[in-house]
Amino acid sequence: MGLEPLQEIADLLEENRQLVLYGPPGTGKTYLAKHLAAELADDTTDERVKLVQFHPSYAYEDFFEGYRPDKTDDGQVSFKLVAGPLRRLAEEAAKPGNEKKPYFLIIDEMNRANLAKVFGELYFLLEYRDDRIYLQYSPNEPFTLPDNLYIIGTMNTADRSIAMMDAAIRRRFSFIELHPQTEPVKGSLLRFLQARQLDTTPALLLDALNSAIDEWDRDLMIGPSYFMKPAAQTPAGLRRIWKYELMPLLEEHYHGQLTRAQLEERFGLDQLLGRLAAG
């Protein structure tokens, strides 16, 4: 990816403290989030970069703090208040001497959880970092999100739940699209292959595949990471990627709209190779 768009993302993160990278599958959202955070943290130990993945059953108690079963010394079951990843990282970032060090929490697949349920009263602190609130499980001690804690979320637009994102989250996060047909993802596969002096046919196939997907289905287009693995450089490996990764994805997207024969005619590897050869 080019330096200029990456610098813009870094500047936006510095300015707003939290952002979301969103786009179709294979566009490098998680990869970019991890490497950008590691670069900005300048921390090779990953102690200041943590990743969590949201899912439908993820809750506030998992993310911030909640009561968890515990066994006492005499073998009885009790419950203890356990800090989640956000609270632990926030406390570490707020320790004396750490104020100038950036800390990063990456939330992968952010839109797969019920965000209002997960963030709870923390919605307020995402917008007002200088204020303090009293928490539902710790009502006697004020809590604030430290200014040196940055949050990077990723969202897959092939999952339609992103369309249901509530306005509170949209207002508190900057949203940056990573799409195969726009910078900084556009052309990245070709640059990747050329820099390594590899066959550029996969880049041509990716462009042909996405061109065959209707513009109104742009959120379903395919990202370049599918073709960045060594298998994509061999005919047999490329065919496996097409058969076992891409075609099942497209079958799911177009279920009830296109038959298997129509899918093969429109998106099949042999058909796309034939169009490239003819054109």
N, C-alpha and C positions, 0 to 999 in steps of 0.2 A: 504494500500500500504506500501511496505517496506521503511524504512528510507533512505537506501543508494541511490536508484534511485531518491527519492524526494530531497535529498541533492544535487545530481548531477544537477537536474533541477534548484535548487536555486543558485548553483554556476555558472551555465551557464547564468542565468538571471543577476547575479551580474557582470559577465564579459562582456556580450554583450548588456545589457540594454533592449533588446527586443527579444521575442521568440514567437513561435507559437506551440500550442498543437493541433495535428491533429489525426484523427482516425475515425472509424465507429461510428454510433449512439449508445448511451448508455455506452460509455467508460469513462464517468466522466470528460470530458474536461473542461466544464464550472465549475463544482463543484470543481475540482482541482485548476483551475485558481483563483476562489474566495477565497478558503480557504488558498491557498499558499500565495496570496497577503495579506490577513488579518493577517496571521502569520508573514510574513516578515515585514509588516508595524507596527505590534504590536499596532494596533489602533482599539479599540473596538467600536468606534463611526462611523467607515467607512468614516470618513471625508477625509482620504487619499487614499481611494480605490473607484474608480468610474467604472461603467460598461456601455458600449454602445453596441447596437446590430446593425450591418450593414444589409442592405437590398438593393434590386436592384435600388431603387430610392434615396438612400443615396448619398450625394454629399459633396464636400469640404465645401460648405456654412453651411451644417449641422454639420460637424465634427470640423472645425476650426473656421471660421468666415464668415459672409455674411450679406447682407442687408435684413432686415425683415420689413414688414408693421408695422406702428405704428400710433397711433392717437394723434394729437397735442392737446393742451389745448383748442383750439377753435373748435375742432371736425373734423379737416381736416386730411386726410390720408397722412402720410409721410413715409419715409424709414429711418431706423437707423441701424448702424453697430452693430451686436450682436455677441458676442463671443460664440463659440461652446465648447463642453466638453474638447477637447484637449487644447485649448487656456486657458480656465479657470483653469484647473488643472496645466498647465505649469506655469501660473502666480502665483498661490498659492505656488507651489513648489519653485519658485524663490524668494519669499519674504524674506527679512532679518530675520534670525533666523530659517528659515526652511531648510537651506542648508543641514543639516545632517539628516533630516527626509526623509525616502523613500516614494514616492508617486507612485500609481499604476493605470494605465488605462487598463481595460480589454475590448477587442474588441471581442464580441461574434459573431459567424457566419461571420467571417472576409471575407471569399471568396465569399459571396453573393453580394458584392458591386463591382463596377468598381474601383479598388484600385488606378489606376493611376489618375482617376478623383477625388477621395476622398482625397488623400494625396497631390496631386499637387506638389508645390515646396518643400514641407516638406520631400520628398524623400531624398533630400540632407542632411537635418539635422539628419535623421535617421542614416546616415553613419558618419557624421562629427558633433558630438555633441558640439565641442568646437568652431565651426564657427557660423557666423551670416548671416542671409539672410534678404532681404526686400520682404515683402509680397504683393500679388496682391491687397488686399483691404486696406493695411496699408503701402504704399510705402515709407513713410517718417520716419518710426521707425524700427530699426533693431530688429530681433527676433532670439532667440536661444532656443533650447530645453535643459532645465536644466539637469544636470548629475544625479540628484536624482529622475528623472521621469522614471519609468519602464513601458513597454508596453507588455501585454500578449494577444496574439490573439488565437482564437480557430477556427478550420476548420473541417467540417464534410466531410470525404472522400466519403460518399455515394453520395454527390453532386459532379458530375463530373467536376464542374467548377474549382476545385483545380488543375486539370491537365493543365488548361490554365493559371496558375499563372505566372505573368511575372518575368523575371530574376532579375529585380531591387528589387522586394520584397524578392525573395528567397535569394538574396545576403545580405540583410539588417537584416533578421531575422534568428535566429536559429530555426530549425524545429525538434520537438520532437514527435515521434509517440506514441500514446496510442492505443494499439491494443489488442484484447482479447487473442491472442496467444503469446504475448511477455510481458516481464516485463516493467513497474510495474503493468499492469492490469491483466496479467496472474495469475490465482490462487486467485485473490482478492475476488471473490465471495465466494469461499470455506472458506477462512480465515474469511470473514465477518460472515458467517453462523456459523462456528465453535466457534468463539469468543462469540456468543450470544446463543450458545447451541440450534441452530435451525436445522430443517431437512435439510440435505445437498443435497436432490434430485434435487432442482433447479440448483445447480452447475453441477451436472452430466448431466442434460438436456441441459444446456447451451453448455457444451463441445460437446455433441452429435449433437446438432443443428449446431454448427460451423463446425464440422467435415463433415457434410452433404453438406456444401457449398464448391464449388470448390476453389482450391488454387488461381486460377487466378481471383476469385471474392473476394479476402480476404478483400478488402475495404468495402464489403457489409456485413461482419460478424457482429454478434450482441454482444453488450457490456453487462456487468453484471448488470447495474443499473436497467434494466427492472425487475430483480428478487430480488432487495433489498427492495422492498416495502412489507408491511405486507400481502397484498393479495396473494403474491407468496407462502405463507406458508399454504394456504388452497387449497384443490383440485378444488373447484369452482372458487376461485380467480385466480389460475394458469391457469385454462381453459379460463377465461376471458382475461387474458393477452395474451394468445396464439391466441385467436380468434379475438380480437379487436385491438391488437397492433402489434404482430409479423407477423401473416399471411398476413395482408394487406401490410406490409412493403415488405415481400418476394414476394407477388403478383406483386407489382410495380417493384421490381428488375428484376423479371423473366418474365415480360409481353412480350408476343410473343414468348417466348422460351419454357415455360412449361404450360400445361393445368392446370386447377384447381385440377383435379384428380391427376395429376402427382405431383403437389405441396404438396397435402395432403399426398400422399404416401411417399414423400421424407422428408417433414418437419413437418407433422402433429404430434400433441402431443401424441395421442394414439400409433402411429407408433414408435415414439422415446421411449416412455415408454416400449413398447413391446421389442424393441431392447436392452434396458438396462436390462430388466428382463431376456432375453435370453442369454445375454452375460456377 
